[in-house]
Amino acid sequence: MSYDFLLKLGIALFLGLLIGVDRQLKHKPLGVKTSMVISVASCLITIVSIQSVPKFSVPGVTNMDAMRLAAQIVSGVGFLGAGVILRRSNDVISGLTTASMVWAASGLGIAVGAGFYFEAVTATALIILAINLFPFILKWIGPSSLRQRDLSIKIIVQGNGDLDDVFRQIKHLHMQVKRVKVKDVDNGQKKLEMMIAASDDTYTTDIYSSLKHVDHVVSVEVESR
């Protein structure tokens, strides 16, 4: 029993390590240590939940669910996942993939703790492929919209500048405008906030330089998602 216990925790530790390495290589909030802790702890709780039934139940007297504790892991880990979901100032939501990886790490620990080794290893491989390989395949064979990224642009226009003229010049730069917001700022200037879709091949610095040469534009701020 002790060797089986160590084997389960070791496999859970290794699978959590793979998930954590993937996230840490991309500089995401979920790192190696966090992922391994989640996976190993989930495995431990699952083992305790299963082994507690024959150890503490009395046949015909107590009715114990072998997966009762494991069922609470899924909802408990949800709080950790919510902690890595961020909303930026430009209304962009980030961290959803990392939150799902937190949940996945707990699921791998549960699977290993319940003795489903092959299923856990297979799920780990598929998760890593889904994060790293499949998106590139879809971008390659899918529609052009999958090869675009969103950019948040903030432009300060001179007070005497015609916004319609500025907007037309921006559209002539072959940028797909998805959202526009206009408001007044100090000294009679106007602030133009836009969300545009640009090709992945287009450098953010090139877009910045192009916008700086638009007539009546005072300053430009470009932020990539």
C-alpha positions, 0 to 999 in steps of 0.5 A: 500500500505504501509503494502504491501511495508513493507511486500515485503521488510521484505520478501526480507530481510529474504531471503537475510539473509538465503543466507548470513548465508549459505555463512558466515558459510563457510567463503565466501566473501559474508556475511549476511550484503551484501546479505541482502543489495543486496536483499532489494535494488533489491526489492526496485528498482523493487517496484519503477519500477512497481509503477512508471508506473501508477504514472507517465505515461500518458495514450496514451502519454507515453509508460513506461515499468514496469520492466525497472529498474528491468532489469538493476539490473541483469547487475549491480549486475554482477559487484559485482559478478565479485569482488568475483571471484579470481584467485589464484597463482596456476591457480585455480579459486575460488568464482564462487559459491559466485558470483552466490549467489550474482546474486541469492540474487538480483533475489530473491529481484526482485521476491519479489518486483514483488509480487512473494512470493511463487516463491521466497521462493521456489527458496531460498529453492532450492538454499540452497539445491543445495549448501549444500545437492545435492553435498553430494548426488552426491558424495555418488551415483556418480562416484569415481571422484566426491569424489576426490579433486585437490591438488597443489604440489610443490617439490624441488629436489636436483640437482643430483636427477633423476626426472624420478625416483622421478616422479615414486616414486610419482606415486607409492603413488597412486596419480593421476597426472593431470598436471606437470611442471618442471623448474630449481631453484637456486643451480642447484636444480629443481622445480617440480609443479604438480596438483594431484587428491586425495581422500577426505578421504586422509589428506593433511598432510599424502600426505605431509609426504609421499612426504617428504620421497621420495628420493632426495626431499629437500622441499615439499609444498602442497595446497588444493583447 
